[in-house]
Amino acid sequence: VQANGTDGNCITFVLHDEDHTLGNSLRYMVMKNPDVEFCGYCITHPSESKINFRIQTRGALPAVEPFRKGLNDLMGVCQHVLNTFEVRLLTEELKG
């Protein structure tokens, strides 16, 4: 959903089947971008499993860019955690 009168620098993304787990983690990753002026999310209703995720950027940067980068960065962090866990698990199995 794009706000009227904007050129794509202020967009609300609707993420279905998601909750605070993704919302707060993704908000943190997106806010690390210095070109992001505002980033927040809300759960529309406790009985609905969707979030509204809003990004507003400074200047001409389209809001979809920090959204995409935030998702990719978050996937990288999750992959690192998984790899570290698997290495530790394998190390413990070899010891025992």
VENWO-V450532 format. One record per backbone hydrogen bond with DSSP energy under -1.0 kcal/mol. CO is the residue of the C=O (numbers start at 1). NH is the residue of the N-H. Records with the same first field share a line. If there is no record, write none. Layout:
CO: NH / NH
This chain:
1: 12
3: 6
8: 63
9: 57
10: 3
11: 55
13: 53
15: 51
19: 23
20: 24
22: 26
23: 27
24: 28
25: 29
26: 30
27: 31
30: 33
33: 36
35: 58
38: 56
40: 54
42: 52
45: 48
49: 17
50: 44
51: 15
52: 42
53: 13
54: 40
55: 11
56: 37 / 38
58: 61
62: 65
63: 67
64: 68
65: 69
66: 70
67: 71
68: 72
69: 73
70: 74
71: 75
72: 76
73: 77
74: 78
75: 79
76: 80
77: 81
78: 82
79: 83
80: 84
81: 85
82: 86
83: 87
84: 88
85: 89
86: 90
87: 91
88: 92
89: 93
90: 94
91: 95
92: 96
